[in-house]
């Protein structure tokens, strides 16, 4: 039963990713407005929760979009300040990748209100990097509705995990640690030389 449920979940993800990619690439040109307006329908709160690998509530603190958007390969990176985690491993400052184009069902969140994010760890389009999650408008991500609040009220929330050291932060972290080691060594040598001899 679990195997069939997992297969159905994979088929839904691949189908959604294919439609998103075709729209973003401009392949569905017969009726662009109708075909590529991201009219994928929204799952119920329980369906969105079951399909997601990670579910959390947070506020958008930063959005990085490409200067120029071309075909379906353009990706935006959304950073959330996470307050509540209901499923999966989520960090306090969590990056979520999505299509940059709204016609490709990329995230389109406005305002400072908290949003619920139903995310995947193995999204095929776009593919999240290590430490990132992937989400789009077709998986239920958006404002926290009354239906979502009622569902989440039955699920115990947990605190987000502390931020990890990313690849970009590692050189700075290593450099600071190295300076600390050198300073400690210099202090130890200075104290040793000050000791009276004989």
WOCOR-V93460 format. One record per residue. N is the residue number from 0. RES is the residue in one small letter. SS is DSSP state (h for helix, s for strand, l for the rest). PSI is psi in whole degrees, -180 to 180 (* if undefined). OMEGA is omega as a letter, one per 40 degrees, with the letter a starting at -180 (* if undefined). Layout:
BEGIN
N;RES;SS;PSI;OMEGA + N;RES;SS;PSI;OMEGA
END
This chain:
BEGIN
0;x;l;-45;i + 1;x;h;-35;a + 2;x;h;-43;i + 3;x;h;-38;i + 4;x;h;-40;i + 5;x;h;-38;i + 6;x;h;-43;i + 7;x;h;-38;i + 8;x;h;-40;i + 9;x;h;-41;i + 10;x;h;-42;i + 11;x;h;-41;a + 12;x;h;-44;a + 13;x;h;-41;i + 14;x;h;-45;i + 15;x;h;-43;i + 16;x;h;-37;a + 17;x;h;-45;i + 18;x;h;-43;i + 19;x;h;-43;a + 20;x;h;-43;a + 21;x;h;-40;i + 22;x;h;-45;a + 23;x;h;-33;a + 24;x;h;-5;i + 25;x;l;20;a + 26;x;l;-36;i + 27;x;l;88;a + 28;x;l;-3;a + 29;x;l;-51;i + 30;x;l;82;a + 31;x;h;-43;a + 32;x;h;-40;a + 33;x;h;-39;a + 34;x;h;-32;a + 35;x;l;35;i + 36;x;l;15;a + 37;x;l;50;i + 38;x;l;67;a + 39;x;l;-7;a + 40;x;l;149;a + 41;x;l;134;i + 42;x;l;162;i + 43;x;l;166;a + 44;x;h;-41;a + 45;x;h;-38;i + 46;x;h;-44;i + 47;x;h;-40;a + 48;x;h;-43;a + 49;x;h;-38;a + 50;x;h;-26;a + 51;x;l;150;i + 52;x;l;-27;a + 53;x;s;139;i + 54;x;s;128;i + 55;x;s;165;i + 56;x;s;134;a + 57;x;s;170;i + 58;x;s;145;i + 59;x;s;125;i + 60;x;s;-18;i + 61;x;s;144;i + 62;x;s;124;i + 63;x;s;115;i + 64;x;l;152;i + 65;x;l;150;i + 66;x;l;-36;a + 67;x;l;127;i + 68;x;l;131;a + 69;x;l;-103;a + 70;x;l;-161;a + 71;x;l;-1;a + 72;x;l;-6;a + 73;x;l;133;a + 74;x;s;138;i + 75;x;s;146;i + 76;x;s;118;i + 77;x;s;131;i + 78;x;s;127;a + 79;x;s;141;i + 80;x;s;108;a + 81;x;s;135;i + 82;x;s;-34;a + 83;x;s;136;i + 84;x;s;129;a + 85;x;s;-12;a + 86;x;s;140;i + 87;x;l;-177;i + 88;x;l;117;a + 89;x;l;137;a + 90;x;s;163;a + 91;x;l;-41;i + 92;x;s;100;a + 93;x;s;128;i + 94;x;s;136;i + 95;x;s;126;i + 96;x;s;147;i + 97;x;s;166;i + 98;x;s;144;i + 99;x;l;-27;a + 100;x;l;134;i + 101;x;h;-30;i + 102;x;h;-20;i + 103;x;h;19;i + 104;x;l;27;i + 105;x;l;159;i + 106;x;l;143;i + 107;x;l;76;a + 108;x;l;130;a + 109;x;l;146;i + 110;x;l;172;a + 111;x;l;6;a + 112;x;l;158;i + 113;x;l;144;i + 114;x;s;151;i + 115;x;s;134;a + 116;x;s;121;i + 117;x;s;108;a + 118;x;s;161;i + 119;x;s;155;i + 120;x;l;-15;a + 121;x;l;40;i + 122;x;l;138;a + 123;x;l;-16;a + 124;x;l;97;e + 125;x;l;163;a + 126;x;l;124;a + 127;x;l;145;i + 128;x;l;177;i + 129;x;l;130;a + 130;x;l;-10;i + 131;x;l;165;i + 132;x;s;167;i + 133;x;s;143;i + 134;x;l;161;i + 135;x;l;176;a + 136;x;h;-15;a + 137;x;h;-4;a + 138;x;h;12;i + 139;x;l;-6;a + 140;x;l;132;a + 141;x;s;-158;i + 142;x;s;154;i + 143;x;l;101;a + 144;x;l;171;i + 145;x;h;-37;i + 146;x;h;-43;a + 147;x;h;-41;i + 148;x;h;-41;i + 149;x;h;-41;i + 150;x;h;-45;a + 151;x;h;-22;i + 152;x;l;-21;i + 153;x;l;-1;a + 154;x;l;127;i + 155;x;l;132;i + 156;x;l;153;i + 157;x;s;164;i + 158;x;l;148;i + 159;x;l;156;i + 160;x;s;154;i + 161;x;l;156;a + 162;x;l;146;i + 163;x;l;164;i + 164;x;l;114;a + 165;x;l;172;a + 166;x;h;-34;a + 167;x;h;-28;a + 168;x;h;-21;a + 169;x;h;-46;i + 170;x;h;-40;i + 171;x;h;-43;i + 172;x;h;-45;i + 173;x;h;-39;i + 174;x;h;-44;i + 175;x;h;-41;i + 176;x;h;-39;i + 177;x;h;-41;i + 178;x;h;-40;i + 179;x;h;-41;i + 180;x;h;-45;i + 181;x;h;-42;a + 182;x;h;-41;i + 183;x;h;-43;i + 184;x;h;-42;i + 185;x;h;-40;i + 186;x;h;-41;a + 187;x;h;-41;i + 188;x;h;-40;i + 189;x;h;-44;i + 190;x;h;-37;a + 191;x;h;-39;a + 192;x;h;-26;a + 193;x;h;-14;a + 194;x;l;139;i + 195;x;l;138;i + 196;x;l;164;i + 197;x;l;*;*
END
